[in-house]
Amino acid sequence: MTVGSVETFESWRDDVLSRKHPPRYSWAAPGSRLSLLKIGAGSLVIAGAPPATGKTALMLQVGFDALRSLGQEDLRLLIANVEMGPPSLLDRVLARLSGVGYGYIQERTYDEDARPRLVAAMEEIRELMP
């Protein structure tokens, strides 16, 4: 259902005047300076920095940690990256969750004993998909 501008304004006004806090998502460890950035419904975060400074790694880590947090089942994540396609982004997430080196996953040269960790991490990623 689409909400018109009058309904949106009325709802917003009521929330402000009743001091109702907008819903926020936990995405950083308590006490972390990153938690100062408030993320909620309709939020957009743009990370800009020079090449090879860890923007993608940071956004993937923060995003997937938020998706994995309990009580945030309605959270959705979109990562747009003009330098890396979805398989490369998933390789990075898989490396972090499995503990298998990114280079080994990227080149598909991981040890066979890493397979159970890779499969478990893949299942965790799959469970986060809508």
N, C-alpha and C positions, 0 to 999 in steps of 0.2 A: 504494500500500500504506500502510495506517495503522500507525503505530508506537505500541505501547502505552506506558503510563507506566513500566513496569519497564525496557523496552528504551531508552526515552528517558533515564531516569535512569542506566542503565549506560553508555550512550554518552557522556553528559555527564560522568560521573565519570571515565571513562577519558581523555577529552580534557583535563580539568582536571589530573589526576595526571600525565599524560604531557606537560603543558605545550603541548599542541597549540592553536595560535591559531585562533580562529574565523575563517572566511572573511570578508574585508572587501572592500568595493568602493571604488575610487578615484573620487572625485566632486568633488574640489577640487584646484586647482593645488598642486604641492608648495610647502611653506612658507606656504601660506595658513592663516590662523587657522581657516577653515572646515574644514580637514582634521583638526582636533582632534576633530570630531564623527565617531565611528566608525559607519559604515553597513554592515550585513551582513545575511545571511539572517534573515528574521523581524523586522527592525528597522522601527520606525515613527517617523517624524519628524513632529512637529506644529509648524507655524510660526504663532505668534500675535503680532499687533501691531495698532495702530490701522488703520482703513481708509486705503487709498491710500498705503501706506508701502513697497510693492514686494514683499510676501510672495509673491504669485503669480509675478511675474517672476523672483524669486530661485529658487523651487522649480522652475519650468520650466527655467531655465538650468542649475541644478545637476543636475536629473534627466536632461535630455537630454545634457548633457556626460558623465554617468556611462554612459548607454546607448551613447554613441558611442565610449567608451574600449575599446581592444583588450583581449581576454582576459576580457571580462565579458559574454559572450553569454547567460549564464543569468540575468542581472539583469533584473528586471521592475519597472516603475514604475507606481504608481497615484497620480494627483493628484486629490483630491476638493476641489471648490470650490463653495460654495453660492451664490456671486455670479456666476459665469461658467459658461456651458455649454461643451461640447466644441468647437464651432466657434470660439468666442472664444479658448479656450485654444490651439487650433491656429493661429489667426491670429497670436497672440503668438510662438509658436515659429517660424512661417514668417517673420515679420518679422526675428527674430534671425538665423536661418540664411541668409536671402536678402539681408539688408542693405537691404531695402525698408522704408520707414517703416510702423509699425504702423497709423497713421491712414489711410494710403493703402490698405493691405490691408483694414482694417476697413470702409472706405467703398467699396472696390473701385474706387478712382480712380487706381491706379498707372499709370505710363507704360508704353506697349507695349514699350519696350526693356527693361523689368524682367521681362517674361514668362519668358525663359530662366532667369534666376536663381530665379524663383518655382518653375518646373517642377523645376529641379535640387534645390531645397530640399525640395519636396514628395516627390520620389523618395527623398531621404535620410530623411525622416520615415517614409515607407512602409516602407523597409528595416528600420527599427527595430521595426516592429510584429510581434508574434508570429504 
